[in-house]
Amino acid sequence: RPVFVNGDRVVIRWVFRFNWHDGTTTQMEELAYQRWEGERIAEETFFYDPAQRVPKKLTT
């Protein structure tokens, strides 16, 4: 997973896959933009397309 660091700023690309009981799946990709203070995240914002949240039927 790509991680970009510039001083106290970090961007991480996350990919999540959810398999639901009804046989549908949801895959979401997002970017987390973080500002660190020492060893802790002081601020975090997520960027993603909400249309990704719609479950899709599995295709085989």
Secondary structure, 3 states (H helix, E strand, C coil): CCEEEECCEEEEEEEEEEECCCCEEEEEEEEEEEEEECCEEEEEEEEECHHHHCCEECCC
